[in-house]
Amino acid sequence: MRKIILSLFTVFSLNFLLAQEENTTENIGDNFSLEGALAMFKSANTLEEFEKAINEENNSINNLDLNDDGSIDYIMVDDIKEGDTHVLVLSTYLNEKEKQDIATIGIEKTGNESAQLQIIGDEDLYGKDVFVEPVDLVEAVKEGKGPSIPEFETKPMLVNVWLWPCVRFIYAPTYIVWRSPYRWGYYPRGWKPWKPIKVIVFKTRCATHRTFYHRTPNHRIVLARKIYTPRRNHGTIVVKNRRGTTVVHKNRRGKTTVIKTRTRGRR
C-alpha cells in the first residue's frame, strides 16, 4: 500500500513539475510576440491603429503581466524622430511612476522610395541583441561544381517596407509625431485587460507570424539605437522563468538591484 501511495505521489509530482515547466520561459519577453507586432504594424494605417492592434486580445500579440497583478499590461506606442530615422517605443506602466520599455521598432529611410526596419526586444525582457525583421523567401539556384541539373534553395531576402501604409504615414510631410495619450489608470474606452494565458498556449497562437518575420543576429538600424539609448525606460520587473522568480529594479544609470528572489521548489 505504501509503495502504491509513493508511486501515485511521484506521478503527481512529475505532472505538476511538467505543468509548471510549460508555463515558464527562459525570457519573460516570450510573452510578447515581436514577430506579431511587426505583422500588426504592416497592416496598420496609422500609429494609433498599430497601438490598438497590439492591445487587441484576439490578435494574440500581448501576454505580458510585468507588474504581476494578474492582468495583461496595456502597451503604449511613442515615436522618437530625428531626421529620416524613427524609433517607435513600445512600453507599459508598471505603476503610477514606473515605466518599462518592451521593444523598439527602428525605421530608416534608405532612398527616395525605400526604407528598412527592425524590431528589437528590450534586453531586460528578451536578453541581449534580439532583432527581428521582415523577410521574403525567394528561390535561387544552388551553386555546384561542373555541369549538372540545377538545384534550387530557398533564401531569405530583406524587405523594402516603404510601401507599408504606416511607414508612408510617418514619412508624410504633414505627419505630427505620435505620442500615446494613455498612461497608468487611463486607457482607451472599451479596452479591458484580460488574464494571461499559459506561455506554451500563447506561443502556439502567435507561431504563424514567424513565417514572414525572422530573428537575425545582424543589427541594421544602428542610428536608431543611438537615438533611443539615452531615453530608455527602466522599471521594476517581476521576472518569472525556469530559474525562479526575481524582482529586479534598474535605475536610469543602469544600476541593478535584486529586491526579491525565490527559487523554484521553495516557499
N, C-alpha and C positions, 0 to 999 in steps of 0.2 A: 504494500500500500504506500509505504514511504517512497519507494522508487517511482511509482506512478505519479505521485504528487510532485516529486522532484522533476520528473520529465515534463509534466504539464507546466510547471513554473519556468523551466528552461525555454520551452517553446514560446510561452507568453512573453518572456523577456526578450527573446530574439525578434519576435514580431514587433514588439514595442520599439526596439532599437532601430529596426528597419524602417518603421513608420517615421521615426524621428529623423533618420538619415534622409528620407525622401523630402522632408520639409526643411532641410538645412542646405546651405550652399557655401561654397568657398568664398564667394564675394556677395555682399548684400546687393550690389548693383545688378545681379541676375534677376532682381525683381522689377527692373525697368528695362524694357527692350529698346536698345539703341537702334537696332535694325527697324523695329516697328515705328520708332519716332521718325526716321527718315522716310518711311513709307507714307506716314501722315503728312509730313512736310511736302512731299512730292505732289500729293493730291489737293493740298490746301491752296486757296487763292490769296489769303492774307495771313499775317501772323496771328491775328485774332482767331481765325478759323483753325490754325495749327494748334494753338493753345487749347481750344475747345476739344479738338480731336484727341490729343494725348490724354485728356482727362475724362474721356468717354469710356465707361466701363465695358461696353460691348466691343471696343476696339482692341482690348487686351494689350495695352501698352504699359500700363502702370499698375504695379502691385506693391508699391513701397509704403512702408509704415515706419519711418525713421525715428519718430518720437515714441514708438511703441505704445500708442494709445488704443490700438485695436481697430483703427480706421485708416483708410487709404489717404495719403497726403495729396493735397492739391498742388500741381506743378505749374509754376508761372513761367512765362517767356519774356525776356527783356533783350533788346537789341543794343549792342555797342557798335558804333560806326566810326571808322576812321578811313577817310579816302575811299578807295574801292574795296575795302575789306569790312565785312560784317561778322560779328560774333554774337550768335544767339545763345543766351544763357538760360538754361532750364534749371530752376531752383524751387525750393519749398521752404516755408517757415516751419521750424520745429516748435516754436512758442512765440510769444509776442515780440521777442527781441532777437532770437537766433534764426539765422537763415543759412541753409546748406545748399550748395550747388550740386546738381545731379550730373549734368553733362553740358557740353557746349558744341554748337554747330558753327564751324568756321567756314566762311564763304569768301572766295577771292575771285575777282574778275580777271580773266587771263587774256582777253581780247575784246573786240567790239561786240562780238556775239558768242562769247564763250566764258564759262565760269566753272570752277571746281569747288567741291566741298567735302568735308569730313565731319563726323560727329565723334567727340572724344569723351569717354566716361571719366568722371571725376575720380582721381586716384584713391580718395578715401573710401569710395564705394566699389570701384572696379579693379583697383590695383594700378600699377604704373603703365602708361603708354598703351591704352586700349583704344584703337582707332577703327572706325567703321566707315565705309564709303560705298556709294552705288557702283555697280559693275554690270556690264553686259557680257554675256558669254558668246564668243564667236568661234567658228571653226577655222583652223589653219592647217596647212599641210605640214606634216611632221617631217623634219629633216632626217634624211637617211643617206647611206653610202651606196653609190652605184645605182644603176637603172633598176627600178622595181615599181610595183604598183603603189601609187601614192597613199600614204596613211594620213588620216586626219586626227587632230587632237583639239580639245576644247580649251580655249584660253580666255581669261578674264580681260576685259578692256575697260578702261576708265570712261566714265560718262560725262559728257558736257551737259551741265544742268541749267544752261542758260534759258532753255525753253520751259523749265518748270515755272508754273504760274507764280509761286511765291518768290522765286528768285527775281523774276521780272518786276514783281511788286516792289521789292525793297530797292531795286535799282532805278525805279521810275523817278523822273525829275521832281514830281510832286510828293514823293514819299516823305512822311513825317516819322522820325524814329519811334518805334513802338516800345512802350513800357506797359507791362501788365498793370491794370488798375486794381488788381486784387492783392490781398495781404492776409495775415493771420486773422481769422474770425470774419473775414469779409470775402465772400465767394460769389460766383455768378448765380443769378436766380435760377432755380431749378436743379442746380448741381447738388447732389447728396453723396457723401463718402460712403463707400461700401467696405465690407470686411475683407482683408487679404485672404487669398486662397493659397493652397499648398504650392510651393515653388515648382515641383515637378509638373503639376497641372498647368500652371501659368506658362512654363517654358514650352509645353506642348502646344498651347493655344497660339503662341506667337512664333512658332517654328517656321511658318510659311514665309515670313519676311526675310529669312536668311538666304532665300534663293537669289534675291536681287541685290542684297546688301551684305558685303563680306568684311570680316575683320582683317586688318592688314598691319604689319609691323612698321610700315612707312608713314612718317609724318609729313604730309604735303603742305598743309596750310600753316606755315611757320609764322608768318606775320600775325595771324590771328592769336596765336598763343602769347606773343609778346604784348599785344594789346590787352589781352584778358588777364594775364597772371597777376598784376598788381591789384586787380579788382575782385579777385576770387573770394567767395564767401565760405567761411568755415563755421560749423556749429557743433553741438553735442550730438554724437551719433550713437545709437544703440546698434552695435554690430552683432548679429547672430549668425554664426557659421559652425562648421564642424568642430572647431576648436573650442567653442564655448560662447558665452555672451559677454561682451565688453562694452562699456560706455566710455567713449573717447571724446575728449574735448581738445580742439585746436584753436589757439588764438591767432590773431592776424599776423603775428610774427612767425608763425609756424611751429610754436612750441606745443608739444603734445602732452596731455595729462590723462592718464588712465584713472577714471573715477571709480569704476567697479568692474571686477572680473569674476565670472562664475564659470567654473569648468564643468563640462557636461558630466552628468552622473553624480554631481554633488549638489547639496542643498544648503 
